[in-house]
Amino acid sequence: MEHPENDSKYLGLTVNSGVVQPPSVNPYLRRGRRKPLPEASELVEASSRAT
């Protein structure tokens, strides 16, 4: 992009191009495996043992 401030009549004034856009996704994100959900029968069995 050309800025009019970079013209020779504006000596000593320059417009910098800016910074690089960082990635939108965290590069350090580690995707772990999810624990499998218990079966319905396991839930019923666990709730009957708790009482």
DSSP file (Angstrom, degrees, kcal/mol; ACC not computed):
  #  RESIDUE AA STRUCTURE BP1 BP2  ACC     N-H-->O    O-->H-N    N-H-->O    O-->H-N    TCO  KAPPA ALPHA  PHI   PSI    X-CA   Y-CA   Z-CA
    1    1 A M              0   0    0      0, 0.0     2,-0.5     0, 0.0     0, 0.0   0.000 360.0 360.0 360.0 132.7    0.0    0.0    0.0
    2    2 A E        -     0   0    0      3,-0.0     3,-0.0     2,-0.0     0, 0.0  -0.799 360.0-157.3 -95.5 127.9    1.4    3.4   -0.9
    3    3 A H    >   -     0   0    0     -2,-0.5     3,-1.5    12,-0.1    12,-0.1  -0.859  18.5-138.9-105.1 137.9    1.1    6.2    1.6
    4    4 A P  G >  S+     0   0    0      0, 0.0     3,-1.5     0, 0.0     6,-0.1   0.745 101.1  70.2 -65.6 -20.9    1.1    9.9    0.6
    5    5 A E  G 3  S+     0   0    0      1,-0.3     8,-0.2     4,-0.1     5,-0.1   0.703  86.8  65.9 -69.2 -17.7    3.3   10.5    3.7
    6    6 A N  G <  S+     0   0    0     -3,-1.5    -1,-0.3     8,-0.1     6,-0.1   0.406  77.2 118.5 -83.1   3.2    6.2    8.7    2.0
    7    7 A D  S X  S-     0   0    0     -3,-1.5     3,-1.6     1,-0.1     6,-0.2  -0.285  79.9-112.1 -66.7 156.3    6.4   11.4   -0.7
    8    8 A S  T 3  S+     0   0    0      1,-0.3     3,-0.3     3,-0.1    -1,-0.1   0.714 112.8  67.4 -66.8 -20.6    9.7   13.3   -0.9
    9    9 A K  T 3  S+     0   0    0      1,-0.2     2,-0.6     2,-0.0    -1,-0.3   0.644  92.9  62.9 -75.3 -11.9    8.0   16.6    0.3
   10   10 A Y  S X  S-     0   0    0     -3,-1.6     3,-1.7    -6,-0.1    -1,-0.2  -0.571  80.1-174.7-106.1  65.6    7.5   14.9    3.8
   11   11 A L  T 3   +     0   0    0     -2,-0.6     3,-0.1    -3,-0.3    -3,-0.1  -0.356  68.1  18.7 -64.7 137.9   11.2   14.4    4.6
   12   12 A G  T 3  S+     0   0    0      1,-0.2     2,-0.5    -6,-0.1    -1,-0.3   0.378 103.0 102.4  85.0  -4.4   11.8   12.5    7.8
   13   13 A L    <   +     0   0    0     -3,-1.7     2,-0.4    -8,-0.2    -1,-0.2  -0.951  41.8 163.1-115.9 120.9    8.3   11.1    7.9
   14   14 A T        -     0   0    0     -2,-0.5     2,-0.6    -3,-0.1    -8,-0.1  -0.981  31.6-135.1-133.5 149.3    7.8    7.5    6.8
   15   15 A V        -     0   0    0     -2,-0.4   -12,-0.1   -12,-0.1     2,-0.1  -0.911  24.6-136.8-104.0 121.1    4.9    5.1    7.4
   16   16 A N        -     0   0    0     -2,-0.6     3,-0.1     1,-0.1     0, 0.0  -0.383  14.5-123.5 -75.2 156.0    5.9    1.7    8.4
   17   17 A S        -     0   0    0      1,-0.2     2,-0.2    -2,-0.1    -1,-0.1   0.728  49.9-128.2 -75.0 -21.2    4.2   -1.3    6.9
   18   18 A G        -     0   0    0      2,-0.0     2,-0.3     0, 0.0    -1,-0.2  -0.634  32.6 -49.8 108.1-167.9    3.1   -2.8   10.2
   19   19 A V        -     0   0    0     -2,-0.2     2,-0.2    -3,-0.1     0, 0.0  -0.714  55.4 -97.1-109.7 159.5    3.5   -6.2   11.8
   20   20 A V        -     0   0    0     -2,-0.3    -1,-0.0     1,-0.1    -2,-0.0  -0.546  45.1-107.9 -74.3 136.9    2.8   -9.6   10.5
   21   21 A Q        -     0   0    0     -2,-0.2    -1,-0.1     1,-0.1     3,-0.1  -0.496  35.2-127.0 -66.2 124.5   -0.6  -11.0   11.6
   22   22 A P        -     0   0    0      0, 0.0    -1,-0.1     0, 0.0    -3,-0.0  -0.328  36.0 -86.7 -69.6 158.3   -0.2  -13.7   14.2
   23   23 A P        -     0   0    0      0, 0.0     0, 0.0     0, 0.0     0, 0.0  -0.340  27.6-137.1 -65.2 146.9   -1.8  -17.0   13.6
   24   24 A S  S    S+     0   0    0     -3,-0.1     2,-0.4     2,-0.1    -3,-0.0   0.628  87.7  66.0 -80.5 -13.0   -5.4  -17.3   14.8
   25   25 A V  S    S-     0   0    0      4,-0.0     3,-0.0     2,-0.0     0, 0.0  -0.917  95.4-110.1-111.6 136.2   -4.8  -20.8   16.2
   26   26 A N    >   -     0   0    0     -2,-0.4     3,-1.3     1,-0.2    -2,-0.1  -0.482  22.3-156.7 -64.1 117.7   -2.5  -21.4   19.1
   27   27 A P  T 3  S+     0   0    0      0, 0.0    -1,-0.2     0, 0.0    -3,-0.0   0.694  91.3  57.3 -71.6 -15.9    0.5  -23.2   17.7
   28   28 A Y  T 3  S+     0   0    0      2,-0.1     2,-0.3    -3,-0.0    -2,-0.1   0.398  76.4 123.2 -93.3   2.3    1.4  -24.6   21.1
   29   29 A L    <   -     0   0    0     -3,-1.3     2,-0.6     1,-0.0    -4,-0.0  -0.478  48.2-157.5 -67.7 125.6   -2.0  -26.3   21.5
   30   30 A R        -     0   0    0     -2,-0.3     2,-0.8     0, 0.0    -2,-0.1  -0.927   7.6-144.8-107.5 121.6   -1.7  -30.0   22.2
   31   31 A R        -     0   0    0     -2,-0.6     2,-0.2     1,-0.0    -2,-0.0  -0.750  20.6-164.8 -89.5 115.5   -4.7  -31.9   21.3
   32   32 A G        -     0   0    0     -2,-0.8     2,-0.3     1,-0.1    -1,-0.0  -0.474  26.3 -95.6 -94.7 167.8   -5.2  -34.8   23.7
   33   33 A R        -     0   0    0     -2,-0.2     2,-0.3     1,-0.0    -1,-0.1  -0.639  39.3-125.0 -81.8 139.6   -7.3  -37.8   23.5
   34   34 A R        -     0   0    0     -2,-0.3    -1,-0.0     1,-0.1     3,-0.0  -0.594  23.8-110.5 -83.4 144.8  -10.6  -37.6   25.2
   35   35 A K        -     0   0    0     -2,-0.3    -1,-0.1     1,-0.1     2,-0.1  -0.544  41.3-108.1 -68.8 135.7  -11.6  -40.2   27.7
   36   36 A P        -     0   0    0      0, 0.0    -1,-0.1     0, 0.0    -3,-0.0  -0.396  35.4-108.3 -66.9 144.6  -14.4  -42.3   26.3
   37   37 A L        -     0   0    0      1,-0.1     2,-0.0    -2,-0.1    -3,-0.0  -0.454  38.0-106.8 -70.7 143.0  -17.8  -41.7   27.9
   38   38 A P        -     0   0    0      0, 0.0    -1,-0.1     0, 0.0     2,-0.0  -0.349  35.0-106.9 -69.9 152.4  -19.1  -44.5   30.1
   39   39 A E     >  -     0   0    0      1,-0.1     4,-1.8    -2,-0.0     3,-0.2  -0.331  28.7-110.6 -71.5 160.4  -21.8  -46.8   29.0
   40   40 A A  H  > S+     0   0    0      1,-0.2     4,-2.3     2,-0.2     5,-0.2   0.881 118.9  54.7 -61.1 -39.2  -25.3  -46.4   30.5
   41   41 A S  H  > S+     0   0    0      1,-0.2     4,-2.4     2,-0.2    -1,-0.2   0.868 106.1  52.1 -65.1 -35.5  -25.0  -49.7   32.3
   42   42 A E  H  > S+     0   0    0      2,-0.2     4,-2.4     1,-0.2    -1,-0.2   0.885 109.3  50.2 -66.7 -37.9  -21.7  -48.5   33.9
   43   43 A L  H  X S+     0   0    0     -4,-1.8     4,-2.2     2,-0.2    -2,-0.2   0.915 111.6  47.2 -65.3 -42.8  -23.4  -45.4   35.1
   44   44 A V  H  X S+     0   0    0     -4,-2.3     4,-1.9     1,-0.2    -2,-0.2   0.919 113.0  49.6 -64.7 -43.1  -26.4  -47.3   36.6
   45   45 A E  H  X S+     0   0    0     -4,-2.4     4,-1.6     1,-0.2    -2,-0.2   0.903 111.5  48.4 -63.7 -41.7  -24.0  -49.8   38.2
   46   46 A A  H  X S+     0   0    0     -4,-2.4     4,-1.3     1,-0.2    -1,-0.2   0.872 111.3  49.8 -67.9 -37.3  -21.9  -47.0   39.7
   47   47 A S  H  X S+     0   0    0     -4,-2.2     4,-0.7     1,-0.2    -1,-0.2   0.835 109.1  52.0 -72.3 -30.6  -24.9  -45.1   41.1
   48   48 A S  H  < S+     0   0    0     -4,-1.9     3,-0.3     1,-0.2    -1,-0.2   0.832 109.1  50.4 -74.1 -29.8  -26.3  -48.3   42.7
   49   49 A R  H  < S+     0   0    0     -4,-1.6    -2,-0.2     1,-0.2    -1,-0.2   0.803 103.6  60.4 -73.4 -28.8  -22.9  -48.9   44.4
   50   50 A A  H  <        0   0    0     -4,-1.3    -1,-0.2     1,-0.2    -2,-0.2   0.733 360.0 360.0 -73.5 -22.2  -22.9  -45.3   45.8
   51   51 A T     <        0   0    0     -4,-0.7    -1,-0.2    -3,-0.3    -2,-0.2   0.459 360.0 360.0 -97.0 360.0  -26.1  -45.7   47.8
